[in-house]
Every structure is written in C-alpha cells, then in structure tokens.
Amino acid sequence: MKSMFWMLPLVFCGFGCGPSLHYVVGTNGYTSSGLNLHLPQTSSISVVADVNAPNPLLEKEVATKIQTLLTDRGYRNAPISEGNFYLTFEYGVDSGESKTGALPMYQAGGIATGRTFDSYGGSSYSTIQTPGYITYVPYSYTAHKRWLTLSLYDRSPAESKAEPLWIGTITSNGTSSDLRDVINYMLVVGFDHFGENTKKQIITELSGADKRVKTLTSE
C-alpha cells in the first residue's frame, strides 16, 4: 500500500494594474417648452456670477471658463444687462461618504512536489499543479458628490418672476473633493448638452487626459 507525503507547494501570483483615471459625469437638461432650444448664433449671453460667493476668485475662474465654452459654440459674450440671454451657475461638493468592503483577488495555483513511498521502502518524486484560490483585500475610501447647475434666462434673473428657459444639472461622484479640478470635466460635459431637453440623465465618461479639458484649463 502506498502512502503520500507532500512538500509545501510554491505558489506564484501576479496583480494587474488598476484602471486609468477617469470621470463619470451625469447630465440632465430641462427646457420650459419641453423642446430643445435653438438660440441664434448671433445671440449674446451674459454670464452672471454671484457677487456674494464664498470664494469670489473661484467664482470668477468658473465664469471665465463658461464664457470660453459659450464662445466656442459661437455665442458672443456681453456685459450684464446687455445680453440677449443670461446664464447663472451654482456648484458645490459634499463632505463625502465613507465606503468600505473587500475586493476578491484571484491567486493562481503553483507547483507542488510530492514524495511517494512504496511497501518495499522505495520512494519516488512527482509534481502536480495546485488549484488557484480567492483571497479578499479590504478597501476603504471616501466618495464625494460634486454638482453643477446651469440656468439660462431670456431676461435678467434678478427681475421678479423671471423663469429659466433651460436648466442643466450636472453631477459626478468620485474620491476627489477638489472641485476646482473636477468642475472642468463637468463644464465640458454640461455644455455638450447646452440647451437640450435630455428627457433623462445622460452618462458620459471622460478620460483624465481629455483634450478639451486640457485646452480649457490652459487658457
């Protein structure tokens, strides 16, 4: 009768690289008419910044980027009270929500060497491939919700009963709380749907190296 004694197997495993940096942005567009807006390309649009913004320098920076995106679409910039249309904007980021869990990781099997004994005292060695197995790696991170709202009016929003022609709500969830950076991606996506009644949320994924964002932030 044969008996078996197996030596401790040698296990070799490797780990793949994680995905490249990217941003997932959701956009919802609403219009007062229920139809897409078709503004004349000769229209001038005044970008209305909040004079009471907590960070007036960031407010000015965002307003300048909005003006750039409008110009790229053929609209003229105009001083407040001289525009054919008026665009207001709001933005923010929450304090975040902690996320924890465990990520399954597959570990490849290895080679085990075994020694076999027979009833006459002899022995021999053989090798086998051991099966793979799953381990769990804990993770923890904080997820932030970033948001941006764009509102277009055909008269000054400071006037009583002024109603918006179009509202765009743009959101993005992620680990970065640096709104100054993330808002660039939200602006680019938001103006992709400027004036549209999207009828539902449109999900867009942008690479962290998106060329339009790089152009916007280099100006």
FENFEN-V798904 format. One record per backbone hydrogen bond with DSSP energy under -1.0 kcal/mol. CO is the residue of the C=O (numbers start at 1). NH is the residue of the N-H. If there is no record, write none. Layout:
# FENFEN-V798904
co->CO nh->NH
co->CO nh->NH
This chain:
# FENFEN-V798904
co->3 nh->117
co->5 nh->115
co->10 nh->111
co->21 nh->208
co->23 nh->206
co->25 nh->204
co->26 nh->171
co->27 nh->202
co->28 nh->169
co->30 nh->167
co->40 nh->43
co->43 nh->76
co->44 nh->84
co->44 nh->85
co->46 nh->87
co->50 nh->53
co->55 nh->59
co->56 nh->60
co->57 nh->61
co->58 nh->62
co->59 nh->63
co->60 nh->64
co->61 nh->65
co->62 nh->66
co->63 nh->67
co->64 nh->68
co->65 nh->69
co->66 nh->70
co->67 nh->71
co->68 nh->72
co->70 nh->75
co->71 nh->74
co->76 nh->45
co->79 nh->82
co->85 nh->46
co->86 nh->153
co->87 nh->48
co->88 nh->151
co->90 nh->149
co->92 nh->147
co->97 nh->143
co->99 nh->141
co->101 nh->139
co->103 nh->137
co->105 nh->135
co->107 nh->133
co->110 nh->130
co->111 nh->10
co->112 nh->128
co->113 nh->7
co->114 nh->126
co->115 nh->5
co->116 nh->124
co->117 nh->3
co->118 nh->121
co->122 nh->118
co->124 nh->116
co->126 nh->114
co->128 nh->112
co->133 nh->107
co->135 nh->105
co->137 nh->103
co->139 nh->101
co->141 nh->99
co->143 nh->97
co->144 nh->174
co->145 nh->94
co->146 nh->172
co->147 nh->92
co->148 nh->170
co->149 nh->90
co->150 nh->168
co->151 nh->88
co->152 nh->165
co->152 nh->166
co->153 nh->86
co->156 nh->159
co->159 nh->162
co->165 nh->32
co->166 nh->152
co->167 nh->30
co->168 nh->150
co->169 nh->28
co->170 nh->148
co->171 nh->26
co->172 nh->146
co->174 nh->144
co->177 nh->179
co->178 nh->181
co->178 nh->182
co->179 nh->183
co->181 nh->184
co->182 nh->186
co->183 nh->187
co->184 nh->188
co->185 nh->189
co->186 nh->190
co->187 nh->191
co->193 nh->196
co->195 nh->37
co->202 nh->27
co->204 nh->25
co->206 nh->23
co->207 nh->210
co->210 nh->214
co->211 nh->215
co->212 nh->216
co->213 nh->217
